[in-house]
Amino acid sequence: MAESERQTGSPEEATPPLCQSFMIPKKEIHMVPDMAKWKRSQAYADYIGFILTLNEGVKGKKLTCEYKVSEPIEKLVELLDTLDRWIDETPPVNQPSRFGNKAFRTWYAKLDQVNTREPFVVVFKEAENLVKTVIPEHVAEAAPEVAVYLKESVGNSTRIDYGTGHEAAFAAFLCCLCKIGVLRVDDQLAIVFKVFNRYLEVMRKLQKTYRMEPAGSQGVWGLDDFQFLPFIWGSSQLIGIEVDCVYNEGLEQEETRRFDIGWYLKDRHLNFFSEHPNLEPRHFVDEKVVNENHKDYMFLECILFITEMKTGPFAEHSNQLWNISAVPSWSKVNQGLIRMYKAEPHSPFIPLYLQLEKVTKHLATLQGRSDQEQLLMQVLPTLIDSDRTSAVLLASSAFSLTLCVARRAAAY
């Protein structure tokens, strides 16, 4: 259960950043070779660092655990509640086609609705107004840029579809809020358990209400038609009990060091985790286990939604997940999913996200990244892949092949 608190913040934290530069995102990737630019960009490093930091933060913790809810978190939930209310106000229309209800375009148009703000005659789009309710006045100029990621996170109004690229846009939206100082280090659990989980609820309601098509779905060869991140963070939740430990730095000394993967972790220790004592990967294909535990774990909540939306044997409509159930431990599942995620193009999102490099560079967490990455290479080598796209794709393919072999071996 979340515990609500209001943050007053220190004077130093309340000081507006000194250097800011914002601009409307634009398309940066036009051809396949341009992907190399994305892989080498600071934006890619920041985004992956953000995902991995939250992955570490939720290890061994249930959705119902105690965590602090700051004022920005509450405002983000209110923003998502507004999107949810719009769904109720925009019922689906009768049409010959079963999928892609055109009422979604009416719902989506509300994000582009133009409003004026008094006492000055200033025109704002509704998406920008929603963002302005979350961010403080001294970074209000960031609203037009950040609002683009919010709009991209709810699906495509032309195709009436939704996929992992839109999900990634919402993660980028949250990452932007971190980079401009709206969200802070002690918001980690609330970001995943409160905000992102509420986002999933709204997106699932959109998908069911307007019968949205999956964007870029790989069918049975894909992990899921709509989501990816809740499988990563959900598998991390199931890794289990937290154990503090000290690691040996070379042959000189043994000491505790800061573990930071691109964001602002302040804990000066490393955490290692044992497996969940009751739930193993093989259990998530058991309907009874899912029904009893889905409120505590994002991974099982995703499985429940899949079984509600699809019919037939689980091994047939979700073959990749069926194969994953043969992996012996949640830590290996988590590591493999991270490799797969790095290999995913998230095409609707990449052209926009490159502009995140243009967001303010005032955060001290962007300093010393090379040292942090070297530390990651020593402690968690499985989480850091080669910069080359081919190497990442090879790792993902090898992981998928291993899952298939393991699943077939377990059947005998």
C-alpha positions, 0 to 999 in steps of 0.5 A: 500500500502506498503511503502519501507524502508531500515533499517540501524539498531542500533549498538546493533542490528547489533551485531552478536549473541553470541551463535549459534548452527545449525544442519540439521533437522531430524525426531523426531516423529515416533509413536502417543505417540511421539506427547506428546513430540511435545506438551511439546517442546519449539519449539511448544510454540515458533511456536504457539506464533509466529502464535498468535503474527502475529494474533494480529498484523493484527487485523483490518488491510487491505492487502492494508494498509500502512506498512514498508517493510524492506530489508529482506522482499524485499529479501524474496519476490524476493526469492518467485518471483524466485520460481514463475519464475521457474513455467513459465520455467517448463510447465506441461507435457502431461500425462494420469493422470489428477492430479499430473502432473509430471512436478512438480518433475522437478520444485522441483528438481531445489531446489536440484540443485547443484551449486558452488560458486567462488572463492572457490570451495564450493558446495551449493544446490539451496535452500541453495543459495536462503536462503543465499540471505536473511540472513546476513553473520554472520548467514550464517551457519544457511542456511542448516537448514533453507533451509529444511523448505523452501523445505518442504513448497512447497509440496511433489515431490513424491506424488505431493501433498500439504497441511497444513503441507507444509504451516506450514513449511513455517511459521516455515521458517519465525519463524526461520528467526525471531529467528536468527534476520533476521526479527524483530518486526516491520516486523509483517505486512509485514511478513503476508501481503507481504511475506506470501500473496506472498507465497500463490500466488505462491502455488496457481499457483503451485496447478493449474499448476501441478494439485497437490493433497491435502495432508491429506485432510479431504474432506468436514469435513476439513476447506480447502484442502490446507490452514489454516493460511490465514483463521486465520489471515484473520478472525483477519483482519475482527475483526475491529477497534482497541481500546486501553484500560487498564485492572485491575491487581488484586485489587491493581492497574490499569496499562498498561502492556506489551502484548507479546505472545512468540515473541518481541512485544514492545507495552506497552498496550493491544488492543481490537477490535470491529467488522468490521462495514460492513462485518459479517461472514454470508457475506463471502458466498455471491459471490458479497461481496467476489468479491468486498472485496477479495483484502483487506482480506485474508479470502475472497481471500481464499473463492474466490480461493475455488469457482474458484477451486470447483463446486457445492453448497458451502455448499456441497463442503465446509461444515465447512466454510458454518457452520462457516458463522453462527457464530455471530462475527469474534472474535468468528470465529478467536478464534475457528479457533485457537483451530482447528489449535492447534488440527491439527497434520500438520504431514509433518511438525512436525518431522522437526520442533522439531529441531527448538529448536536447533536454537540459543537461544540468543534472549531475547524474550525467557525469562520470558515465564511463566509470559507471558503465565500467562498474556495470561491466564488472558487476552485472556483465549480462546487462551490458551488451555490445554497442553493435546492433548485430551483437545484440540481435545475436544475443536475443536470437540465442536466448530465444533458441535456448528457451525453445530447446529448454522447453522441449527438453522439459517436456520429456 
